Amino acid sequence: MQDAFPDLEKKYLDVVGENAGSRVYVVVEGELQPKPAGEEGHFRGSLKVSKVHSVNEGRGCNSIVSKMGGMFASFEGVATFKLCNNGQTYSILNEGAFKSMEEGYKKLMEEGKMVYAEIYGYRKPIPAEQGGTSKTGMVVTRLVGFDRSFSCE
């Protein structure tokens, strides 16, 4: 596992500038290395960071990576994902595992057709253009797979 801590530190300093010590939200992949707990119920240990997905001042729990199932479609490089559990639809951002997800989709489906997909990902604010309203997009960190035999529509 490659250590990505220097990358995390650089991104942190890019975000906080001269305000070192400020809290930020990070989305990373890594391996927890537990140590004996000092007090009951408290975790002690370290995280060996293998990949940094994002560092941001303005995100909360929405940026936590979670497993999701929904209907995915892509047309001319623009992709959407509709969550099965609540029907919310998100634009899939061209980050993370987007390219590999789109390639897998094109091998399986005709462009524009919906297919059930299971993914790991997180929500990310999309800045508003002048005079517009901001939106929330989805960053796919890992594709679990597609299933043409299932639909949540």
OpenMM code with the backbone's topology and positions (N, CA, C; nanometers):
from openmm import Vec3, app, unit

residues = "MET GLN ASP ALA PHE PRO ASP LEU GLU LYS LYS TYR LEU ASP VAL VAL GLY GLU ASN ALA GLY SER ARG VAL TYR VAL VAL VAL GLU GLY GLU LEU GLN PRO LYS PRO ALA GLY GLU GLU GLY HIS PHE ARG GLY SER LEU LYS VAL SER LYS VAL HIS SER VAL ASN GLU GLY ARG GLY CYS ASN SER ILE VAL SER LYS MET GLY GLY MET PHE ALA SER PHE GLU GLY VAL ALA THR PHE LYS LEU CYS ASN ASN GLY GLN THR TYR SER ILE LEU ASN GLU GLY ALA PHE LYS SER MET GLU GLU GLY TYR LYS LYS LEU MET GLU GLU GLY LYS MET VAL TYR ALA GLU ILE TYR GLY TYR ARG LYS PRO ILE PRO ALA GLU GLN GLY GLY THR SER LYS THR GLY MET VAL VAL THR ARG LEU VAL GLY PHE ASP ARG SER PHE SER CYS GLU".split()
positions = [
    Vec3(0.0843, -0.1169, 0.0000),
    Vec3(0.0000, 0.0000, 0.0000),
    Vec3(0.0896, 0.1243, 0.0000),
    Vec3(0.0706, 0.2099, -0.0978),
    Vec3(0.1517, 0.3309, -0.1093),
    Vec3(0.1015, 0.4356, -0.0100),
    Vec3(0.1924, 0.5049, 0.0549),
    Vec3(0.1565, 0.6076, 0.1518),
    Vec3(0.1236, 0.7369, 0.0781),
    Vec3(0.0013, 0.7866, 0.0961),
    Vec3(-0.0413, 0.9092, 0.0297),
    Vec3(-0.0465, 1.0266, 0.1270),
    Vec3(0.0139, 1.0116, 0.2455),
    Vec3(0.0094, 1.1200, 0.3431),
    Vec3(0.0682, 1.2506, 0.2892),
    Vec3(0.1831, 1.2488, 0.2187),
    Vec3(0.2341, 1.3761, 0.1651),
    Vec3(0.1327, 1.4458, 0.0733),
    Vec3(0.0575, 1.3677, -0.0053),
    Vec3(-0.0458, 1.4236, -0.0924),
    Vec3(-0.1574, 1.4862, -0.0083),
    Vec3(-0.1982, 1.4179, 0.0989),
    Vec3(-0.3013, 1.4698, 0.1888),
    Vec3(-0.2547, 1.5996, 0.2539),
    Vec3(-0.1314, 1.6017, 0.3011),
    Vec3(-0.0775, 1.7208, 0.3663),
    Vec3(-0.0737, 1.8392, 0.2695),
    Vec3(-0.0318, 1.8158, 0.1457),
    Vec3(-0.0259, 1.9226, 0.0453),
    Vec3(-0.1658, 1.9768, 0.0160),
    Vec3(-0.2632, 1.8856, -0.0033),
    Vec3(-0.4003, 1.9300, -0.0315),
    Vec3(-0.4585, 2.0069, 0.0865),
    Vec3(-0.4267, 1.9618, 0.2086),
    Vec3(-0.4733, 2.0323, 0.3285),
    Vec3(-0.4196, 2.1752, 0.3293),
    Vec3(-0.2904, 2.1914, 0.3067),
    Vec3(-0.2303, 2.3246, 0.3088),
    Vec3(-0.2824, 2.4114, 0.1951),
    Vec3(-0.3145, 2.3512, 0.0791),
    Vec3(-0.3750, 2.4265, -0.0309),
    Vec3(-0.5109, 2.4824, 0.0099),
    Vec3(-0.5874, 2.4052, 0.0883),
    Vec3(-0.7217, 2.4468, 0.1297),
    Vec3(-0.7167, 2.5514, 0.2405),
    Vec3(-0.6348, 2.5301, 0.3433),
    Vec3(-0.6368, 2.6194, 0.4603),
    Vec3(-0.5420, 2.7377, 0.4492),
    Vec3(-0.4451, 2.7304, 0.3598),
    Vec3(-0.3508, 2.8407, 0.3444),
    Vec3(-0.2769, 2.8701, 0.4730),
    Vec3(-0.2862, 2.9946, 0.5191),
    Vec3(-0.2151, 3.0351, 0.6402),
    Vec3(-0.2888, 2.9954, 0.7678),
    Vec3(-0.4058, 2.9352, 0.7555),
    Vec3(-0.4853, 2.8974, 0.8724),
    Vec3(-0.4598, 2.7529, 0.9131),
    Vec3(-0.3331, 2.7117, 0.9149),
    Vec3(-0.2996, 2.5748, 0.9547),
    Vec3(-0.3578, 2.5470, 1.0924),
    Vec3(-0.4103, 2.4291, 1.1101),
    Vec3(-0.4782, 2.3922, 1.2336),
    Vec3(-0.6289, 2.3957, 1.2195),
    Vec3(-0.6782, 2.4525, 1.1079),
    Vec3(-0.8222, 2.4560, 1.0822),
    Vec3(-0.8731, 2.3159, 1.0515),
    Vec3(-0.9990, 2.2913, 1.0869),
    Vec3(-1.0601, 2.1624, 1.0564),
    Vec3(-1.1077, 2.1604, 0.9120),
    Vec3(-1.0901, 2.0468, 0.8489),
    Vec3(-1.1387, 2.0253, 0.7132),
    Vec3(-1.2028, 1.8874, 0.7072),
    Vec3(-1.2791, 1.8633, 0.6017),
    Vec3(-1.3376, 1.7327, 0.5765),
    Vec3(-1.2544, 1.6646, 0.4696),
    Vec3(-1.2157, 1.5409, 0.4943),
    Vec3(-1.1366, 1.4668, 0.3967),
    Vec3(-1.2068, 1.3360, 0.3631),
    Vec3(-1.1926, 1.2952, 0.2386),
    Vec3(-1.2391, 1.1637, 0.1951),
    Vec3(-1.1153, 1.0907, 0.1459),
    Vec3(-1.0789, 0.9839, 0.2171),
    Vec3(-0.9574, 0.9093, 0.1863),
    Vec3(-0.9859, 0.7595, 0.1880),
    Vec3(-0.8970, 0.6849, 0.1254),
    Vec3(-0.8946, 0.5397, 0.1389),
    Vec3(-0.7699, 0.5067, 0.2180),
    Vec3(-0.7789, 0.4026, 0.2996),
    Vec3(-0.6623, 0.3666, 0.3772),
    Vec3(-0.6855, 0.2441, 0.4618),
    Vec3(-0.5902, 0.2193, 0.5486),
    Vec3(-0.5954, 0.1025, 0.6358),
    Vec3(-0.5780, 0.1483, 0.7804),
    Vec3(-0.6757, 0.1108, 0.8656),
    Vec3(-0.6656, 0.1436, 1.0074),
    Vec3(-0.5685, 0.0484, 1.0744),
    Vec3(-0.4800, 0.1041, 1.1533),
    Vec3(-0.3835, 0.0241, 1.2285),
    Vec3(-0.4096, 0.0499, 1.3764),
    Vec3(-0.4949, -0.0366, 1.4398),
    Vec3(-0.5349, -0.0120, 1.5787),
    Vec3(-0.4206, -0.0305, 1.6776),
    Vec3(-0.4322, 0.0437, 1.7874),
    Vec3(-0.3401, 0.0320, 1.9004),
    Vec3(-0.4269, 0.0059, 2.0236),
    Vec3(-0.3704, -0.0474, 2.1294),
    Vec3(-0.4511, -0.0713, 2.2499),
    Vec3(-0.5205, 0.0569, 2.2959),
    Vec3(-0.6509, 0.0461, 2.3274),
    Vec3(-0.7299, 0.1626, 2.3681),
    Vec3(-0.6898, 0.2086, 2.5070),
    Vec3(-0.6874, 0.3398, 2.5257),
    Vec3(-0.6544, 0.3954, 2.6562),
    Vec3(-0.7743, 0.3913, 2.7494),
    Vec3(-0.8899, 0.4375, 2.7014),
    Vec3(-1.0122, 0.4371, 2.7801),
    Vec3(-1.1131, 0.3485, 2.7101),
    Vec3(-1.2009, 0.2879, 2.7896),
    Vec3(-1.3019, 0.2000, 2.7315),
    Vec3(-1.3909, 0.2795, 2.6359),
    Vec3(-1.4161, 0.2223, 2.5199),
    Vec3(-1.5025, 0.2861, 2.4221),
    Vec3(-1.4336, 0.3852, 2.3308),
    Vec3(-1.3062, 0.4116, 2.3528),
    Vec3(-1.2338, 0.5047, 2.2672),
    Vec3(-1.1380, 0.4281, 2.1774),
    Vec3(-1.1394, 0.4626, 2.0502),
    Vec3(-1.0500, 0.3986, 1.9542),
    Vec3(-0.9184, 0.4736, 1.9522),
    Vec3(-0.8113, 0.3986, 1.9484),
    Vec3(-0.6786, 0.4571, 1.9296),
    Vec3(-0.6135, 0.3860, 1.8131),
    Vec3(-0.5344, 0.4578, 1.7422),
    Vec3(-0.4640, 0.3959, 1.6320),
    Vec3(-0.4229, 0.4989, 1.5300),
    Vec3(-0.3857, 0.4501, 1.4150),
    Vec3(-0.3446, 0.5397, 1.3080),
    Vec3(-0.4067, 0.4924, 1.1778),
    Vec3(-0.4115, 0.5830, 1.0831),
    Vec3(-0.4663, 0.5537, 0.9513),
    Vec3(-0.3548, 0.5702, 0.8501),
    Vec3(-0.3243, 0.4640, 0.7780),
    Vec3(-0.2265, 0.4729, 0.6693),
    Vec3(-0.3061, 0.5072, 0.5435),
    Vec3(-0.2902, 0.6282, 0.4950),
    Vec3(-0.3664, 0.6789, 0.3812),
    Vec3(-0.3044, 0.6281, 0.2523),
    Vec3(-0.3874, 0.5619, 0.1694),
    Vec3(-0.3382, 0.5119, 0.0412),
    Vec3(-0.3847, 0.5979, -0.0761),
    Vec3(-0.4968, 0.6699, -0.0582),
    Vec3(-0.5476, 0.7530, -0.1675),
    Vec3(-0.6301, 0.8670, -0.1089),
    Vec3(-0.6102, 0.9871, -0.1606),
    Vec3(-0.6861, 1.1043, -0.1180),
    Vec3(-0.7874, 1.1362, -0.2270),
    Vec3(-0.9161, 1.1346, -0.1906),
    Vec3(-1.0205, 1.1684, -0.2873),
    Vec3(-1.0511, 1.3178, -0.2854),
    Vec3(-1.0631, 1.3756, -0.1643),
    Vec3(-1.0926, 1.5186, -0.1579),
    Vec3(-1.0585, 1.5750, -0.0207),
    Vec3(-1.0310, 1.7048, -0.0202),
    Vec3(-1.0108, 1.7821, 0.1022),
    Vec3(-1.0903, 1.9101, 0.0821),
    Vec3(-1.1798, 1.9428, 0.1775),
    Vec3(-1.2688, 2.0559, 0.1584),
    Vec3(-1.3055, 2.1170, 0.2928),
    Vec3(-1.3176, 2.2488, 0.2969),
    Vec3(-1.3582, 2.3168, 0.4203),
    Vec3(-1.5083, 2.3063, 0.4436),
    Vec3(-1.5861, 2.3039, 0.3380),
    Vec3(-1.7299, 2.3224, 0.3516),
    Vec3(-1.8170, 2.2007, 0.3381),
    Vec3(-1.7693, 2.0846, 0.3727),
    Vec3(-1.8532, 1.9657, 0.3597),
    Vec3(-1.8817, 1.9056, 0.4947),
    Vec3(-1.9946, 1.8412, 0.5041),
    Vec3(-2.0299, 1.7701, 0.6262),
    Vec3(-2.0470, 1.6228, 0.5961),
    Vec3(-2.1435, 1.5645, 0.6618),
    Vec3(-2.1638, 1.4200, 0.6512),
    Vec3(-2.2043, 1.3742, 0.5117),
    Vec3(-2.2539, 1.4633, 0.4275),
    Vec3(-2.2900, 1.4229, 0.2916),
    Vec3(-2.1704, 1.3737, 0.2124),
    Vec3(-2.0488, 1.4099, 0.2552),
    Vec3(-1.9308, 1.3702, 0.1793),
    Vec3(-1.8739, 1.2366, 0.2242),
    Vec3(-1.9441, 1.1668, 0.3124),
    Vec3(-1.8968, 1.0368, 0.3578),
    Vec3(-1.9230, 0.9335, 0.2487),
    Vec3(-1.8216, 0.8540, 0.2176),
    Vec3(-1.8361, 0.7499, 0.1159),
    Vec3(-1.9306, 0.6433, 0.1689),
    Vec3(-2.0301, 0.6083, 0.0884),
    Vec3(-2.1236, 0.5034, 0.1274),
    Vec3(-2.1614, 0.4205, 0.0055),
    Vec3(-2.2144, 0.3011, 0.0324),
    Vec3(-2.2584, 0.2128, -0.0753),
    Vec3(-2.4008, 0.2509, -0.1119),
    Vec3(-2.4268, 0.2613, -0.2423),
    Vec3(-2.5581, 0.3033, -0.2901),
    Vec3(-2.6005, 0.2183, -0.4082),
    Vec3(-2.7306, 0.2035, -0.4230),
    Vec3(-2.7867, 0.1350, -0.5385),
    Vec3(-2.8835, 0.2271, -0.6086),
    Vec3(-2.8801, 0.2254, -0.7411),
    Vec3(-2.9703, 0.3119, -0.8151),
    Vec3(-2.9614, 0.2881, -0.9638),
    Vec3(-3.0359, 0.3685, -1.0362),
    Vec3(-3.0426, 0.3563, -1.1812),
    Vec3(-2.9442, 0.4555, -1.2439),
    Vec3(-2.8562, 0.4011, -1.3274),
    Vec3(-2.7489, 0.4784, -1.3900),
    Vec3(-2.7738, 0.4865, -1.5396),
    Vec3(-2.7473, 0.6026, -1.5969),
    Vec3(-2.7523, 0.6194, -1.7423),
    Vec3(-2.6445, 0.7187, -1.7825),
    Vec3(-2.5929, 0.7007, -1.9035),
    Vec3(-2.4917, 0.7910, -1.9561),
    Vec3(-2.5217, 0.8170, -2.1028),
    Vec3(-2.5081, 0.9425, -2.1426),
    Vec3(-2.5286, 0.9790, -2.2822),
    Vec3(-2.4303, 1.0894, -2.3165),
    Vec3(-2.3438, 1.0617, -2.4145),
    Vec3(-2.2449, 1.1582, -2.4622),
    Vec3(-2.1628, 1.2183, -2.3476),
    Vec3(-2.1188, 1.1330, -2.2554),
    Vec3(-2.0312, 1.1767, -2.1475),
    Vec3(-2.0995, 1.2430, -2.0298),
    Vec3(-2.2326, 1.2515, -2.0325),
    Vec3(-2.3079, 1.3081, -1.9209),
    Vec3(-2.3833, 1.1938, -1.8548),
    Vec3(-2.3577, 1.1730, -1.7252),
    Vec3(-2.4167, 1.0586, -1.6561),
    Vec3(-2.5019, 1.1034, -1.5379),
    Vec3(-2.6075, 1.0241, -1.5114),
    Vec3(-2.6942, 1.0493, -1.3965),
    Vec3(-2.7102, 0.9214, -1.3154),
    Vec3(-2.7420, 0.9396, -1.1881),
    Vec3(-2.7626, 0.8276, -1.0967),
    Vec3(-2.8833, 0.8606, -1.0106),
    Vec3(-2.9880, 0.7750, -1.0171),
    Vec3(-3.1104, 0.7940, -0.9392),
    Vec3(-3.1126, 0.6902, -0.8280),
    Vec3(-3.1056, 0.7367, -0.7034),
    Vec3(-3.1027, 0.6470, -0.5881),
    Vec3(-3.2341, 0.5707, -0.5747),
    Vec3(-3.2246, 0.4412, -0.5487),
    Vec3(-3.3444, 0.3592, -0.5311),
    Vec3(-3.4174, 0.3920, -0.4014),
    Vec3(-3.3435, 0.4231, -0.2953),
    Vec3(-3.4078, 0.4389, -0.1647),
    Vec3(-3.4907, 0.5659, -0.1501),
    Vec3(-3.4605, 0.6720, -0.2262),
    Vec3(-3.5375, 0.7955, -0.2098),
    Vec3(-3.5721, 0.8658, -0.3411),
    Vec3(-3.5272, 0.8127, -0.4535),
    Vec3(-3.5612, 0.8702, -0.5835),
    Vec3(-3.4835, 0.9949, -0.6219),
    Vec3(-3.3898, 1.0403, -0.5385),
    Vec3(-3.3111, 1.1588, -0.5732),
    Vec3(-3.2183, 1.1271, -0.6899),
    Vec3(-3.2048, 1.2227, -0.7814),
    Vec3(-3.1197, 1.2058, -0.8983),
    Vec3(-3.0010, 1.3015, -0.8889),
    Vec3(-2.8829, 1.2485, -0.9198),
    Vec3(-2.7594, 1.3261, -0.9139),
    Vec3(-2.6860, 1.3168, -1.0468),
    Vec3(-2.6173, 1.4240, -1.0828),
    Vec3(-2.5219, 1.4184, -1.1934),
    Vec3(-2.3979, 1.3480, -1.1412),
    Vec3(-2.3425, 1.2568, -1.2212),
    Vec3(-2.2179, 1.1907, -1.1837),
    Vec3(-2.1042, 1.2803, -1.2319),
    Vec3(-2.0185, 1.3208, -1.1391),
    Vec3(-1.9081, 1.4095, -1.1734),
    Vec3(-1.7946, 1.3315, -1.2388),
    Vec3(-1.7220, 1.3981, -1.3264),
    Vec3(-1.6115, 1.3353, -1.3993),
    Vec3(-1.4878, 1.3288, -1.3095),
    Vec3(-1.5004, 1.2522, -1.2010),
    Vec3(-1.3936, 1.2346, -1.1024),
    Vec3(-1.3960, 1.0899, -1.0568),
    Vec3(-1.2996, 1.0536, -0.9754),
    Vec3(-1.2997, 0.9202, -0.9150),
    Vec3(-1.3034, 0.8093, -1.0186),
    Vec3(-1.4000, 0.7196, -1.0043),
    Vec3(-1.4112, 0.6017, -1.0913),
    Vec3(-1.5067, 0.6242, -1.2084),
    Vec3(-1.5337, 0.7511, -1.2427),
    Vec3(-1.6293, 0.7808, -1.3498),
    Vec3(-1.5919, 0.7141, -1.4817),
    Vec3(-1.4659, 0.7279, -1.5222),
    Vec3(-1.4239, 0.6736, -1.6529),
    Vec3(-1.4452, 0.5228, -1.6604),
    Vec3(-1.4039, 0.4489, -1.5572),
    Vec3(-1.4195, 0.3032, -1.5615),
    Vec3(-1.5668, 0.2642, -1.5550),
    Vec3(-1.6481, 0.3411, -1.4826),
    Vec3(-1.7918, 0.3127, -1.4770),
    Vec3(-1.8554, 0.3346, -1.6137),
    Vec3(-1.8183, 0.4428, -1.6791),
    Vec3(-1.8735, 0.4727, -1.8110),
    Vec3(-1.8304, 0.3679, -1.9137),
    Vec3(-1.7057, 0.3232, -1.9073),
    Vec3(-1.6582, 0.2191, -1.9995),
    Vec3(-1.7355, 0.0890, -1.9801),
    Vec3(-1.7569, 0.0490, -1.8546),
    Vec3(-1.8342, -0.0719, -1.8257),
    Vec3(-1.9771, -0.0599, -1.8740),
    Vec3(-2.0356, 0.0573, -1.8575),
    Vec3(-2.1725, 0.0837, -1.9024),
    Vec3(-2.1827, 0.0701, -2.0544),
    Vec3(-2.0881, 0.1283, -2.1270),
    Vec3(-2.0923, 0.1246, -2.2741),
    Vec3(-2.0794, -0.0170, -2.3282),
    Vec3(-2.0063, -0.1044, -2.2568),
    Vec3(-1.9939, -0.2442, -2.2997),
    Vec3(-2.1236, -0.3211, -2.2776),
    Vec3(-2.2047, -0.2750, -2.1831),
    Vec3(-2.3239, -0.3474, -2.1409),
    Vec3(-2.4530, -0.2928, -2.2000),
    Vec3(-2.4611, -0.1616, -2.2160),
    Vec3(-2.5878, -0.0969, -2.2503),
    Vec3(-2.5739, -0.0025, -2.3690),
    Vec3(-2.6885, 0.0258, -2.4298),
    Vec3(-2.6974, 0.1284, -2.5327),
    Vec3(-2.7019, 0.2633, -2.4609),
    Vec3(-2.6318, 0.3633, -2.5151),
    Vec3(-2.6274, 0.4948, -2.4499),
    Vec3(-2.7676, 0.5466, -2.4208),
    Vec3(-2.7834, 0.6060, -2.3028),
    Vec3(-2.9101, 0.6656, -2.2635),
    Vec3(-3.0051, 0.5710, -2.1928),
    Vec3(-2.9817, 0.4417, -2.1992),
    Vec3(-3.0685, 0.3427, -2.1336),
    Vec3(-3.0292, 0.3305, -1.9869),
    Vec3(-3.1285, 0.3163, -1.9001),
    Vec3(-3.1049, 0.3031, -1.7569),
    Vec3(-3.0676, 0.1597, -1.7210),
    Vec3(-2.9756, 0.1447, -1.6261),
    Vec3(-2.9371, 0.0135, -1.5749),
    Vec3(-2.9106, 0.0280, -1.4246),
    Vec3(-2.9468, -0.0759, -1.3495),
    Vec3(-2.9216, -0.0744, -1.2057),
    Vec3(-2.7713, -0.0869, -1.1814),
    Vec3(-2.7200, -0.0054, -1.0895),
    Vec3(-2.5776, -0.0091, -1.0541),
    Vec3(-2.5631, 0.0008, -0.9032),
    Vec3(-2.4648, -0.0696, -0.8513),
    Vec3(-2.4250, -0.0524, -0.7116),
    Vec3(-2.2884, 0.0137, -0.7122),
    Vec3(-2.2762, 0.1186, -0.6322),
    Vec3(-2.1528, 0.1971, -0.6294),
    Vec3(-2.1144, 0.2311, -0.4860),
    Vec3(-1.9913, 0.2714, -0.4693),
    Vec3(-1.9473, 0.3431, -0.3503),
    Vec3(-1.9200, 0.4845, -0.3989),
    Vec3(-1.9656, 0.5829, -0.3244),
    Vec3(-1.9442, 0.7198, -0.3654),
    Vec3(-1.9858, 0.8175, -0.2575),
    Vec3(-1.9772, 0.9452, -0.2927),
    Vec3(-2.0171, 1.0505, -0.1996),
    Vec3(-2.0728, 1.1686, -0.2773),
    Vec3(-2.1517, 1.2488, -0.2064),
    Vec3(-2.2118, 1.3678, -0.2656),
    Vec3(-2.1120, 1.4832, -0.2561),
    Vec3(-2.1144, 1.5689, -0.3584),
    Vec3(-2.0211, 1.6819, -0.3619),
    Vec3(-2.0935, 1.8041, -0.4172),
    Vec3(-2.0825, 1.9192, -0.3493),
    Vec3(-2.1462, 2.0405, -0.3998),
    Vec3(-2.0883, 2.0814, -0.5355),
    Vec3(-2.1767, 2.1243, -0.6237),
    Vec3(-2.1362, 2.1786, -0.7536),
    Vec3(-2.1618, 2.3288, -0.7459),
    Vec3(-2.0577, 2.4114, -0.7586),
    Vec3(-2.0777, 2.5563, -0.7481),
    Vec3(-2.1762, 2.6071, -0.8534),
    Vec3(-2.2544, 2.7064, -0.8143),
    Vec3(-2.3517, 2.7659, -0.9056),
    Vec3(-2.2810, 2.8536, -1.0074),
    Vec3(-2.3332, 2.8509, -1.1290),
    Vec3(-2.2842, 2.9453, -1.2292),
    Vec3(-2.3497, 3.0790, -1.1994),
    Vec3(-2.3038, 3.1854, -1.2615),
    Vec3(-2.3558, 3.3192, -1.2330),
    Vec3(-2.5078, 3.3206, -1.2395),
    Vec3(-2.5688, 3.3634, -1.1292),
    Vec3(-2.7134, 3.3763, -1.1251),
    Vec3(-2.7883, 3.2454, -1.1070),
    Vec3(-2.7183, 3.1338, -1.1088),
    Vec3(-2.7837, 3.0039, -1.0956),
    Vec3(-2.7849, 2.9551, -0.9519),
    Vec3(-2.8428, 2.8388, -0.9347),
    Vec3(-2.8452, 2.7786, -0.8012),
    Vec3(-2.7432, 2.6655, -0.7959),
    Vec3(-2.6865, 2.6463, -0.6779),
    Vec3(-2.5891, 2.5384, -0.6638),
    Vec3(-2.6621, 2.4044, -0.6603),
    Vec3(-2.5911, 2.2992, -0.6971),
    Vec3(-2.6470, 2.1646, -0.7011),
    Vec3(-2.5526, 2.0724, -0.6255),
    Vec3(-2.5956, 1.9490, -0.6113),
    Vec3(-2.5109, 1.8470, -0.5509),
    Vec3(-2.4909, 1.7363, -0.6527),
    Vec3(-2.3658, 1.7003, -0.6770),
    Vec3(-2.3331, 1.5917, -0.7685),
    Vec3(-2.2865, 1.4702, -0.6911),
    Vec3(-2.2598, 1.3633, -0.7625),
    Vec3(-2.2145, 1.2382, -0.7020),
    Vec3(-2.0772, 1.2039, -0.7580),
    Vec3(-1.9840, 1.1698, -0.6696),
    Vec3(-1.8525, 1.1208, -0.7097),
    Vec3(-1.8505, 0.9713, -0.6811),
    Vec3(-1.8271, 0.8917, -0.7848),
    Vec3(-1.8187, 0.7463, -0.7695),
    Vec3(-1.6742, 0.7118, -0.7370),
    Vec3(-1.6530, 0.6470, -0.6222),
    Vec3(-1.5177, 0.6057, -0.5856),
    Vec3(-1.4901, 0.4624, -0.6288),
    Vec3(-1.5988, 0.3817, -0.6402),
    Vec3(-1.5807, 0.2428, -0.6847),
    Vec3(-1.7123, 0.1892, -0.7379),
    Vec3(-1.7065, 0.1221, -0.8513),
    Vec3(-1.8227, 0.0537, -0.9081),
    Vec3(-1.8239, -0.0891, -0.8562),
    Vec3(-1.9346, -0.1298, -0.7917),
    Vec3(-1.9506, -0.2682, -0.7484),
    Vec3(-1.9935, -0.3513, -0.8683),
    Vec3(-2.0934, -0.3009, -0.9440),
    Vec3(-2.1360, -0.3716, -1.0637),
    Vec3(-2.2698, -0.3235, -1.1155),
    Vec3(-2.3046, -0.3732, -1.2336),
    Vec3(-2.4324, -0.3452, -1.2982),
    Vec3(-2.5182, -0.4709, -1.2935),
    Vec3(-2.6514, -0.4530, -1.2985),
    Vec3(-2.7439, -0.5663, -1.3026),
    Vec3(-2.8607, -0.5298, -1.3930),
    Vec3(-2.8594, -0.5822, -1.5160),
    Vec3(-2.9672, -0.5522, -1.6113),
    Vec3(-3.0990, -0.6184, -1.5728),
    Vec3(-3.0949, -0.7213, -1.4869),
    Vec3(-3.2170, -0.7947, -1.4515),
    Vec3(-3.2955, -0.7275, -1.3388),
    Vec3(-3.2422, -0.6202, -1.2804),
    Vec3(-3.3087, -0.5546, -1.1677),
    Vec3(-3.3324, -0.4084, -1.2006),
    Vec3(-3.4442, -0.3559, -1.1499),
    Vec3(-3.4739, -0.2139, -1.1655),
    Vec3(-3.5470, -0.1654, -1.0413),
    Vec3(-3.5223, -0.0436, -1.0034),
    Vec3(-3.5965, 0.0146, -0.8911),
    Vec3(-3.6899, 0.1245, -0.9404),
    Vec3(-3.7170, 0.1260, -1.0681),
    Vec3(-3.8074, 0.2254, -1.1268),
    Vec3(-3.9505, 0.1946, -1.0912),
] * unit.nanometer
topology = app.Topology()
chain = topology.addChain("A")
for resn in residues:
    res = topology.addResidue(resn, chain)
    for name in ("N", "CA", "C"):
        topology.addAtom(name, app.Element.getBySymbol(name[0]), res)
